[in-house]
Structure formats: structure tokens, C-alpha cells
Amino acid sequence: MGIVNELSAIPLFDGLPETYLKELAMIVVDQIFKRGQEIFSEGDEGTGFYVVISGRVKIYKVSWEGKEQILHIFGPGEPFGEVPVFEGQRFPANAAALEQSRIFLFPREAFIRLIRRTPDLALSMLATLSKRLRRFTQLIEELSLKEVPGRLAAYLTYLSQKTDGAQELELELDISKAQLASLLGTIPETLSRILAKMKKRGLIDMDGPRIKILDPETLEDIAEAGGGL
């Protein structure tokens, strides 16, 4: 598949004329990152933004005590590192590949020149950033106001509803329990205990990374209340 065809499959560029896609193809930098390899570090100059083509990327911060807090995990078709492109500032967090990943880099200066001539591209970026802002607002609320069971319930509910708005009751976690615990702001041992309690209450069933939601209504109630089990 050529670069232009790959760009047309990225939701951020959905609907753009082929002329604009060809211009984007002229500026893109095609990169491969090995598992665990840093893509950028907090404080690095925001010289461009990225889109995951294959693999997965984690965005995270590290506390003074060395504790890692995962802020988001991005998969194929999803952009990251966009804000510094518009602000002209440094990256506010770290990014690393969770597995071998192919990633497109769009250099800031060349992309800014292109977006000034392409209003449709600017509107698409604005819609993507708006969705991202809503998700981070939810994350802040969950980490600050909800107990860990409420955060987990909210995350499982989010996963079950993320595909075309339809609810899926059988999920497969594509990250480790340690990574999920970090994403939820807890530790793996606590996460395992809560999963076991949810299974005992008949809310879910588990088989390795596969989770079957048995009682979605109660799970949503726990997510909304944000309390314990």
C-alpha cells in the first residue's frame, strides 16, 4: 500500500482530496520504533506530531519518586503529540512504543504551511483535538474523584462502547495488567483484587486477557457512582 493510500485510511485525514494527501505524503517521515523505544521525552522540543500506523504507543509521565503514570495508549490510525505543533512548545509528557510500531512523523513547519492552505485539514484536526480533550477531562475526573473500582468499571464500559457506538460484551485486553493498573492510577495487586471481586459478584468473567461483561447495567452504575464494590 502506498503512502497516499495509507494516509487516506487515517481518520484524521478522512475525506481530504487526493491532492492534499499527496502533499502530506511529501512531508511525512516514515519511522519504525522497537518495543520500549522512546519516541520523545517530556521537555523535548515539539518538532512535529505523530500518527500510529501499526503497533501501540503509550503516553506517560514519571513522578519524582520514579512512579510511571500512563495517560493514554494509542493504536493504529490515532495521532499524538499534536498540541505542541500548534503551540510551538515542548512535549508535556513522554511517549514510548509498547511493541514494534510503525509511526508517521509530520514535521511542524512543513505541516503548518500545509494546514494554512487546507481549511478542511484544520477542521479535522480541531475535531480530533476536541475528542481528545473530552477523554482527558474524563481521565482527570476518574483519577481524582473515583475510587479504583469506579475507574476500572468506567474503563471496561468505555472499551465495550468504543466500536461504532455498539456495545460489545466480550473484550480482550491488549495491554498487560501492570500497564492497565498504571493507566488507572493504581498497582497491579489492587487491580487483580478488584477484578476478582467483580468476577465473584457476577459482573464479569475472565479467561486470561479476555473479559466477558455479564452485568453491564451494574457495571455502568459503579462507573457513574465512582465508589467501591
BELHUBEL-V358824 format. One record per pair of residues at least 24 apart in sequence whose ideal C-beta (glycine too) atoms are under 10 Angstrom apart, sorted by the first residue. I is the first residue (numbers start at 1). J is the second residue. D is the distance in whole Angstrom. If there is no record, write none. Layout:
BEGIN
i = (I/I)
j = (J/J)
d = (D/D)
END
This chain:
BEGIN
i = (3/3/3/3/4/6/6/6/6/6/6/6/7/7/7/9/9/9/10/10/10/10/10/10/10/10/10/11/11/11/11/11/11/11/11/12/12/12/12/12/12/12/12/12/12/12/12/13/13/13/13/13/13/13/14/14/14/14/15/15/15/15/16/16/16/16/17/17/19/20/20/20/20/20/20/23/23/23/23/23/23/24/24/24/24/24/24/24/25/26/26/27/27/27/27/27/27/27/27/27/28/28/28/28/28/28/28/29/29/29/29/29/29/30/30/30/30/31/31/31/31/31/31/32/32/32/32/32/33/33/33/33/33/33/33/33/33/33/34/34/34/34/35/35/35/35/35/35/36/36/36/36/36/37/37/37/37/37/38/38/38/38/39/39/39/39/39/39/39/39/39/39/40/40/40/40/40/40/40/40/40/40/41/41/41/41/41/41/42/42/42/42/42/42/43/43/43/43/43/44/44/44/44/44/44/45/45/45/45/45/45/46/46/46/46/46/46/46/46/46/46/46/46/46/47/47/47/47/47/47/47/47/47/47/48/48/48/48/48/48/48/48/48/48/48/48/48/49/49/49/49/49/49/49/49/49/49/49/49/49/49/49/49/50/50/50/50/50/50/50/50/50/50/50/50/50/51/51/51/51/51/51/51/51/51/51/51/51/52/52/52/52/52/52/52/52/52/52/53/53/53/53/53/54/54/54/54/54/55/55/55/55/55/55/55/56/56/56/56/56/56/56/56/57/57/57/57/57/57/57/57/58/58/58/58/58/58/58/58/58/58/59/59/59/59/59/59/60/60/60/60/60/60/60/61/61/61/62/62/67/67/67/68/68/68/68/68/69/69/69/69/69/69/70/70/70/70/70/70/70/70/70/70/71/71/71/71/71/71/71/71/72/72/72/72/72/73/73/73/73/73/73/73/74/74/74/75/75/76/76/78/78/79/79/79/79/79/79/80/81/81/81/82/82/82/82/82/82/83/83/83/84/85/85/85/85/85/86/86/86/86/86/86/86/88/98/98/98/98/99/139/139/139/141/142/142/142/142/143/143/143/143/144/145/146/146/146/146/146/146/146/146/146/147/147/147/147/147/147/147/147/148/148/148/148/148/148/148/148/148/148/148/148/149/149/149/149/149/149/149/149/149/149/149/149/149/149/149/149/149/150/150/150/150/150/150/150/150/150/150/150/151/151/151/151/151/151/151/151/151/152/152/152/152/152/152/152/152/152/152/152/152/152/152/152/153/153/153/153/153/153/153/153/153/153/153/153/153/153/153/153/154/154/154/154/154/154/154/155/155/155/155/156/156/156/156/156/156/156/156/156/156/156/157/157/157/157/157/157/157/158/159/159/160/160/160/160/160/161/161/167/167/168/169/169/169/169/169/169/169/170/170/170/170/170/170/171/171/171/171/171/171/172/172/172/172/172/173/173/173/173/173/174/175/176/177/180/193/194/194/197/197/198/198/200/201/203)
j = (28/30/53/104/28/30/51/53/54/77/102/104/51/53/104/53/76/77/51/52/53/76/77/78/79/104/124/51/77/78/79/124/127/128/131/49/51/77/78/79/82/106/121/124/125/127/128/51/77/79/120/121/124/125/77/120/124/127/120/121/123/124/118/120/121/124/118/120/118/114/115/117/118/120/121/110/113/114/117/118/121/104/106/110/111/114/118/121/104/110/114/104/105/106/107/109/110/111/113/114/53/104/105/106/107/110/111/103/104/105/106/107/110/102/103/104/105/97/101/102/103/104/105/97/100/101/102/103/57/95/96/97/98/99/100/101/102/103/97/99/100/101/96/97/98/99/100/101/96/97/98/99/100/95/96/97/100/101/94/95/96/97/80/81/91/94/95/96/97/101/103/105/80/81/84/90/91/93/94/95/96/105/90/91/93/94/95/96/90/91/92/93/94/95/90/91/92/93/94/81/84/90/91/94/95/84/88/89/90/91/108/81/82/83/84/85/86/87/88/89/90/91/92/108/81/84/85/90/91/105/106/107/108/109/81/82/84/85/104/105/106/107/108/109/110/111/112/79/80/81/82/83/84/85/86/91/104/105/106/107/108/111/125/74/78/79/80/81/82/85/95/101/103/104/105/106/76/77/78/79/80/81/82/102/103/104/105/106/76/77/78/79/80/97/101/102/103/104/77/101/102/103/104/99/100/101/102/103/97/98/99/100/101/102/103/97/98/99/100/101/174/175/179/81/95/96/97/98/99/101/103/93/94/95/96/97/98/175/179/182/183/91/92/93/94/95/96/93/94/95/96/179/182/183/92/93/94/93/94/182/185/187/94/96/178/179/182/93/143/182/183/184/185/98/175/178/179/180/181/182/183/184/185/95/135/136/139/140/143/182/183/132/135/136/139/183/98/174/175/179/180/182/183/98/101/103/101/174/101/102/128/132/104/106/125/128/129/132/132/105/106/108/106/111/125/128/129/132/129/132/133/108/109/111/112/115/125/111/112/115/122/125/126/129/112/174/175/176/179/174/183/184/185/226/184/185/223/226/183/184/185/186/185/226/184/185/222/223/224/225/226/227/228/186/194/222/225/226/227/228/229/181/184/185/186/187/190/191/193/194/226/228/229/184/186/190/193/194/195/197/198/203/219/222/223/225/226/227/228/229/184/194/221/222/223/224/225/226/227/228/229/183/184/185/186/191/194/222/223/226/180/181/183/184/186/190/191/194/195/198/204/219/222/223/229/194/198/203/204/213/218/219/220/221/222/223/224/225/226/227/229/184/219/220/222/223/224/226/180/183/184/223/195/198/203/204/211/213/216/219/220/222/223/213/216/219/220/222/223/224/223/211/213/211/213/216/219/220/216/220/213/216/213/204/211/212/213/214/215/216/205/207/210/211/212/213/204/209/210/211/212/213/207/208/209/210/211/206/208/209/210/211/209/209/209/209/209/229/228/229/228/229/222/229/229/229/229)
d = (6/7/10/8/10/9/9/6/10/10/9/8/9/10/8/9/9/7/6/9/8/9/5/9/8/8/10/10/6/8/9/8/9/8/10/10/7/8/8/5/9/10/8/6/7/9/5/9/10/10/9/7/7/10/10/10/7/10/7/10/10/8/8/6/6/8/9/8/9/8/10/9/5/7/6/9/10/6/8/8/10/9/7/9/8/7/9/8/10/8/9/10/9/6/6/9/4/6/9/7/10/5/7/6/9/9/9/9/7/4/8/7/10/7/8/6/8/10/9/7/5/7/6/9/7/7/6/8/8/9/8/4/10/9/7/5/8/6/7/9/6/8/9/6/7/5/6/8/6/7/8/9/10/10/7/5/9/9/7/7/5/8/9/8/9/8/4/6/7/8/7/9/10/7/9/9/5/9/7/5/9/10/10/7/9/5/8/9/8/6/6/5/5/9/5/7/9/10/9/10/9/6/5/9/9/8/9/8/6/8/9/7/9/8/2/6/9/7/7/6/6/5/9/7/9/8/9/10/9/8/10/6/6/8/7/10/9/7/10/5/5/4/5/9/8/7/10/6/7/4/4/8/7/5/9/10/9/8/6/9/7/7/9/9/9/7/5/5/9/10/8/10/5/7/6/7/9/7/7/5/8/9/10/10/7/5/8/7/5/7/5/8/7/9/6/8/6/8/8/8/4/6/6/9/8/6/5/9/6/7/5/6/3/6/8/7/4/6/10/7/7/8/10/9/6/7/6/7/9/6/7/10/8/7/6/8/5/8/7/9/8/9/9/5/7/5/9/6/5/8/7/9/7/9/8/5/7/9/7/8/10/9/9/10/9/9/6/9/9/6/8/10/7/10/9/10/6/9/9/4/4/9/9/10/10/8/7/10/10/9/8/8/7/8/8/8/7/8/6/7/9/10/7/9/9/10/9/8/9/9/9/9/9/9/8/6/9/9/9/9/9/10/9/10/7/7/6/8/7/9/10/8/10/6/7/9/9/10/8/9/10/8/10/8/9/9/7/9/7/10/9/10/9/8/8/8/9/7/10/8/5/10/9/6/9/10/9/8/9/8/3/8/10/10/9/10/9/6/6/5/9/9/6/8/5/9/6/7/9/6/10/8/10/10/10/10/10/5/10/8/8/10/10/6/9/9/9/7/5/5/10/10/10/6/6/8/6/4/6/8/9/9/5/7/8/10/9/10/8/8/8/9/10/6/8/10/7/6/7/8/10/9/9/9/10/9/8/8/10/10/9/5/7/8/4/4/9/9/9/10/9/9/9/9/8/4/8/8/8/7/6/8/10/9/9/7/7/7/9/6/10/10/8/8/7/6/5/9/5/9/9/9/9/9/6/7/8/9/9/10/8/7/8/10/9/6/5/8/10/7/9/10/7/8/5/8/9/9/7/5/8/7/10/9/5/5/8/10/9/4/8/7/8/9/9/9/10/10/9/7/9/5/9/7/9/7/8)
END
